[in-house]
Amino acid sequence: MATVRGLSDGTDPRAEFLLEQIVDAIWSRVGRRTRALFLSYHTSGTAIALPVTELCRRAREGISRLALRALGADYYAGN
C-alpha cells in the first residue's frame, strides 16, 4: 500500500488504515456499469498521494472489458 505524506515513515499505523479507507470509499462507487476510473494522483486539498496502484489492480480484476476485436465491427462508439 502507498504512503500518506506526513505519515510515510512507517511508524504511524493510521497511514495504512487511512489509505485502506480511501480505497474502500472510492471502490464503493464502482458498480456493474463502471467502465473506467478517472482520478488524480494527489488530492488538491490535502496533498495525499492516492493509492492508485491498488485502485488499478482492483479495476483490472473487477471492471469488465469490452472485447472490441471479438465484435468484428469496423467502428464502435459508446455513450
C-alpha positions in Angstrom: 0.0 0.0 0.0 1.2 3.5 -0.7 2.1 6.1 1.9 0.5 9.3 3.2 2.5 12.5 3.3 3.4 13.2 6.9 2.7 9.6 7.9 5.1 7.9 5.5 7.9 6.9 7.8 6.0 3.7 8.7 5.7 4.5 12.4 2.2 5.7 12.4 -0.4 2.9 12.0 -3.0 5.4 10.9 -1.4 5.8 7.5 -2.2 2.3 6.1 -5.7 2.5 7.7 -6.4 5.8 6.1 -5.3 4.5 2.7 -7.5 1.4 3.0 -10.4 3.7 3.8 -9.7 5.8 0.7 -9.5 2.8 -1.5 -12.8 1.4 0.0 -14.5 4.8 -0.3 -13.6 5.1 -4.0 -14.3 1.4 -4.8 -17.7 1.6 -3.1 -18.8 3.9 -6.0 -17.7 1.3 -8.7 -20.7 -0.6 -10.0 -21.5 -3.1 -12.7 -21.8 -0.3 -15.2 -18.4 1.2 -14.4 -16.0 1.0 -17.4 -13.2 3.4 -16.3 -11.7 5.2 -13.3 -10.5 8.8 -13.6 -8.8 10.2 -10.6 -5.9 12.5 -9.5 -2.8 11.0 -8.1 -2.5 13.8 -5.4 -5.6 15.3 -3.8 -5.6 19.1 -4.0 -6.9 19.8 -0.5 -4.6 17.5 1.4 -1.8 16.6 -1.0 -2.4 12.9 -0.1 -1.0 10.6 -2.8 -3.9 8.3 -3.6 -3.1 4.6 -3.7 -3.6 4.3 -7.5 -1.7 1.1 -7.7 -4.2 -0.7 -5.6 -7.2 1.0 -7.4 -5.8 0.0 -10.8 -5.3 -3.6 -9.5 -8.9 -3.8 -8.4 -10.1 -2.3 -11.7 -8.2 -4.8 -13.7 -9.8 -7.6 -11.7 -13.3 -6.2 -11.4 -14.2 -3.9 -14.3 -15.4 -5.9 -17.3 -13.7 -5.1 -20.6 -15.4 -4.8 -24.0 -13.7 -7.2 -26.4 -13.8 -4.9 -29.5 -12.0 -7.4 -31.7 -14.5 -10.1 -30.9 -17.3 -7.8 -32.1 -15.9 -7.8 -35.6 -17.1 -4.2 -36.0 -15.3 -1.7 -38.2 -16.2 1.1 -35.8 -17.6 1.3 -32.3 -18.9 4.3 -30.3 -20.3 4.4 -26.8 -22.1 6.8 -24.6 
